[in-house]
Amino acid sequence: MNMQTPKGSDSLSRDDAREALERLRAWAAQATVTEIAELDPAVARLLPDQPLSNYPDLSRDYPEDFEVDAAYRASLPDLQNGPSSLIKGEKQQIQHVGISNFRLPIRFHTRDNGDITLETSVTGTVSLEADKKGINMSRIMRSFYKHAEKTFSFEVMEAALADYITDLESFDARLQMRFSYPMKIDSLRSGLQGYQYYDIALEKVQMNGELHKVMHLDYVYSSTCPCSLELSEHARMARGQLATPHSQRSVARISVEIIGDDCLWFEDLIDLARAAVPTETQVMVKREDEQAFAELNAANPIFVEDAARLFCEQLKNDPRIGDFRVIASHQESLHSHDAVSVLTEGPFFAGQSLDPKLFTTLFHVG
């Protein structure tokens, strides 16, 4: 078939295309499979309701012996690193792109000069420039795995970040590691011991050429309402009426930027939290411990505002801590809602907007 563009026309019209398509289908309907294949196998797709007799005979067996060489690897399509013309939507810089919650065992050094290996959830992200389509996500894991066998330190995290920036040609990068850290805690009076588990997260952030070290701690404690305590005592004294103040399990998420060269151990931040609010929930409890805990709560009644300021007082007095944020949630036993507070020190954690799910993440299951 010989199709020519009419003289004086630079392009074919839609009607020209429709006429050509109809003539091509008419030819294909009476042509042989070989004739169609010689012209273009794709022509067979123009015939409705007919099987593609020229479709390749593909192997259905997994090729266990197939080996990938450099030439084959180079031939593989890579849409994520394609040209900027493939970008969907606005060509806008993305602050965080990467992978979250890939897990592996990490060895940590403890304050008492021991080592402990913990399952750790890692989140790694980099920034993406406006004219880049995307990143190879697997490179983040591969970069981190190079350092995973080393005992943790912020220097190890810094080296992993440097690899991210080099491998992914990015300008900012962030690495976060989350784990549950066990500490053996004494009971209040019985002499028993039990393991308390603390949710801790570590972050290394490279932003605008500056490196920041951050530690997050979820500290779980009991809060006795001062108002309820006084009202209970009033009922006892004024009317001889037995009454009990309400207390509730409460959580503070303490986030600190670590400054200077001195090490801030996980145990150090836990000790600071306990010094601020000593009514930490208990692990091993006999009757004398339960009585002691009631007395400890009565000696330390706090509103949620008090908790935030007590934590702040301890954090401000430690020279290893720069900017910080305290988020406290008292999960009320009196009300159907929670009492919350957020206190920040310095610009690093400052923010006007709240994550809609922020306070629901502070719920801790025993």
Secondary structure, DSSP 8 states (H G I E B T S, - for coil): ------TT-SS--HHHHHHHHHHHHHHHHHS-HHHHHHH-GGGGGGSTT---TTS-----S--TT----HHHHHHS--GGG--GGG--S----EEEEEEEEEEEEEEEE-TTS-EEEEEEEEEEEEEE-TT-----HHHHHHHHHTTTTS---HHHHHHHHHHHHHHHT-S-EEEEEEEEEEEEEE-SSS--EEEEEEEEEEEEEEETTEEEEEEEEEEEEEEE-HHHHHHHHHHHHHH-------EEEEEEEEEEEE-SSS---HHHHHHHHHHH---B--SS--HHHHHHHHHHHHHS---HHHHHHHHHHHHHT-TTEEEEEEEEEE--SSSSS-EEEEEEESSSS--SS--TTTGGGG----
